[in-house]
Amino acid sequence: MNHRTAASVVLLVAVAATSPATAAPAERELTVHGFRSPSMGVELRDGWLGFHLGLFPLIADEGDDGTRTTWFVKTGVTAYPWRVDLGSGRLSGPFVSLSLMQGLNNEWNVSTSVGDGAGVHGELGFRWAVSSGLDLRLGLGVLFGSESRVVVHPTPGISWTVAL
């Protein structure tokens, strides 16, 4: 190794050692979901697994005057199997979610019929950690209810996340 190469290596090591370290992405987060995906509520994520609870609006049936929004209570788990930093210092990536839902009104009203008001919801999508707290989501959801009812729908979302 010549003197120039050795000097370059020493300089690179010195610069790397004095550079501010980037913080490792948080492994535990609390997310407040403001719109739709996975629900309008809260999620606690630890590592690759999150647990959520909230309200979920969905056009799930039609009334006499056309389509109408049905409200659900939704709780479930979300897996984040692969995550990568896309420039915000936080991790983005695909997710898959499985939830139980209870309808609160219209033809899914759980107070009228527990069986008719309940459903299982699956979702597949992508979470983009835009900035230090802002998340955007886009996915596809499927609600399976009684009497062979199936509702396929998009699942956009906007959230705010803080590290714990």
N, C-alpha and C positions, 0 to 999 in steps of 0.2 A: 504494500500500500504506500503510495507516495504522500508527501506532506500536504498537498492540496486536498486529496481525498480525505485524509485524516482530519484536516482542519474543517472541511465541509461537514463531516460526520459529527464532530464535536459541536459545531455551530447549530446543526439541526437538533441534536439532543438538548442543548442549552435552551433553544427557543421552545421546544416541546415541553421542557420541564417548567419553564416560567409562564407558559400560556395558561390562561384561566381554564380550568377543567369544565367541561360541559356536564351538567347534572344528568344523572341517569333518569330515564322516564319513570314516572311513578308506577308502582305496582298495585297501589290501592287508591281508588278514586271514588268520589261521591259525585253523581251527575244528577242535575235537575233538568228533566226533559220538558221543554215548553210546548212542543208540538209533536204529537203522534207516534214517533218511533222511539222506543218500543211502546211507550204510553206517555200520557201527560202526567208525570209523577217523578219518582226518584229511583235511582239505581245505585247500588253499591257494587263496585267491581274490585275483586282481589285477584291479581294475576290474570289469567285468561278467562275467568268465570265471573259473570255479573248476575245479580238478583234484582228484579224490578217490581214495582207496584205503582199503579196509577189508573187514570181514566183513559178510555180510548173511544173516540168518535168514529163511526163508520156508517156509510150508506149500505145497510145490510138487507133492507127490504123496501117494498114499495107500498105507499099508502094510496088512498083514493085520489089524491091530488098529485101523484107522481112519487119520485124518490124522496126519502126522508132519512135524517140522521138518527142512528141509534147509538146510545151511550152504553159503554161496558165498563165494568171494573175488571182490570187485567193484572195478573201476577204471573211471574215466570222466571226462567233462567235464560241467559244469553252467553254464548261461548264466542270468544275472540281468538280463534286458533292461530292466526298469523298476523303479526303486527310489525309495522315499519314506520320510521320517522320520515314524513314527506316534507320536512322543512320547518315545522313549527316547534320542534323539540319535544313533542308529544307523539304518541303512537297512533297510527291509523291502520285500518285493515278491514277485511271482511268479517262478518258476524253471522251467526245462526241462532235463532231464538225459538223457544217453545214455551207457550203460555196457556193458562186456563183463563176463560173469560165468562163473566156473568152479565147478561143484559139487564139494563135498568128501565127500558121503555120499549114501546112499539111491540112487534111480534116476538122480540127476544126478552120480554119482561120476565125476570126471574120470580117476581112476586106472584105472577099468574100461574107459571108452571116452571118448576126447577129444571125439568128435563128440556123443555123448549127454550129456556133462557140461558142455558150453559153451552159452551163451545170450547174447542181446542184450536189454538192459533199458532201457526208456524210462520217464521219470517226468515228470509235470506237477504242480506244486503251488505253495504259498505259504510263504515264510519270514517269520516275524514276529520281529523283534528286540525282545524284551520289555524288556530292561534293558541295563546296560552290557556284559554278556557273554552273557546267556542268550538262546538262540534256540529257538523252537518252530516245527515244520513240519507241514504236512498236505498230502498229495498222493495221486495215483493212479498206480500203477505197472503196467507190462505187461512180462512176461518172455516172450520168444520163444525156444523151444528147437528142437532137432531133432525129426523125426517129427511136425511140426505141433503141437507142444506149446505152448500159450499159457496163461499164468497172469496173471489180472488181480487186483490186490489194493490195499488202502489202504497208504499209506506215511507213518505218523506219525513224528515225529523230535524229539529234544531234543539240544541242542548247547551248547557253551561256546566263545565266540569272543574272540580277542584281536587288537588292531590290531598290525601290523608296521611 
